[in-house]
């Protein structure tokens, strides 16, 4: 019996466009890789977001496919943690409902090759943002690369508290990491991913944290009305301040002048190139 190599964990909430994109991606996975993959979808939506016929088809094609519709809503962070607790794979990929991969690029085979040859503790995938901008009652789709220069990325990985100043990693979907006993902090909302990255990177040798090839990037559907950022829009400023203080106190953090200058420099450079 083949062991589960990769757990793809998908939390979703009332965003059918996003989940349909992901399901299309799952159905494109090569047959010979399917038995090594576990797929768990935890659905907080008001009604079941996946049609029964499609759900049945996925179950037939993936022996480790599980769909759970939560009658009682867990909320975002609790839903992530619930999925992580159920994962049986050697590696975990928490893939949010507004991120997906380009089917023609065969990202799953690339992930398996990276895991098998390099045996990383963390694989960081590049992100491409897909935004919709409304101008004169017309919707325009805009593509923006989430630029992360290798040298800057390595600096932040070696000193992950810098991520508090600027999240150059992207959303949790960008990370595929070796299964451990880490969960997301339910006391946080806006900086919950940053705090998780800090713990994760601090626990591993940076040489075992590798950057994915730019060709195999994820598409992130930005400014959709079901994103966590959108839900928190009105309280982001106060939340960010409160949660920064929480993280600083919890880990007894301070920034020296060099770190402040470095983070400002990195922010400006990345903004100019994005």
Secondary structure, DSSP 8 states (H G I E B T S, - for coil): -----EEEEEEE-S-HHHHHHHHHHHHTS-HHHHTTEEEEEEE-SSS-SS-HHHHHHHHHH-TTEEEEE-SS---HHHHHHHHHHH--SSEEEE--TTEEE-GGG-HHHHHHHHHHHH--SEEE--EEEEEEEEETTEEEEEEEE----HHHHHHHHHTGGGGGT---S-SGGGEEEE--S----TT-SSSHHHHHHHHHHHTS-GGGEEE--TTS-EEEETT-TTSHHHHTGGGHHHHHHHHHHHHHHHHT----HHHHHHHHHHHHHHHHH-
